[in-house]
Amino acid sequence: MSAPKIERFRRVSTCELKASLAPGQPGSLKTRPDGTILDGHHRVTVLAERGEDVDQLPREIIEKEFDEA
């Protein structure tokens, strides 16, 4: 992870971080069905540091695309 990004997000309020991760927002929290985070991991890290239950955050589930060959 990028230390400068983490530091930048530490200066953002908890409410703003949660709102930025909401489905439908640019940069929303996107994960695989197994929980792997595709987008939003820096913000999730900061929220977890603050004691937020990040497992309950709404997210967009992105299925892995397979090539039909």
N, C-alpha and C positions, 0 to 999 in steps of 0.2 A: 504494500500500500504506500501511497505517497504521503510522506510526513507533512509537506506544505498544505496538501488538501485537507488532511485531518485537522491541522491547526486552523485553517480558514473556517471549517465547519464548526469548530469549537466556539467560534465567536457568534454563531447563529443561534437564535432561540430554539428551544425544544419544539414549540408550536410550529415555527417556520420549517424546521427540518421535517417534522411529520407531514405537514401540508405538501412539501416538495416531493415526498415519496408517494403521495396518493395516486391511485390508478387514474389514468387519463391525463396526468400532468407530464410535461416534458421531463425526462429523467426520473420517471416514476420507478418504484421498487419493482424490479423484474427478477424472477427466480425460475429455476428449473423445478419440476415436480419433486425432486429429491432435496430441495432447499438451497441448492447452489445459487448464490446471488450473482446475477448478470449485470445489474445496474443498481447503484445506490449503496454499495458496501461501505464507503467512507462515512456517509450520513448514518447508516445503521450502526457502525462502530461507535460513533460519538453518542448516539442515543443509548446504546448499551452501557457506555461509560457512565452515563447519567442515571442508570438504574431503570431505564424504560424496558418494558417487556416487548422486545423487538420481534419475538415469535408471533405476536398477535397483530402486527402491522398488516394492513391490507396490501395486497401485492398482485401483480399480473403474473400468471404462470405461463411460461413459454416452453412449449414442447420442443424437443430437439428434432430438427428436420433431418430425415434420412433420404439419401439419394436412392432412387429406384433403378438399380442397374442389373 
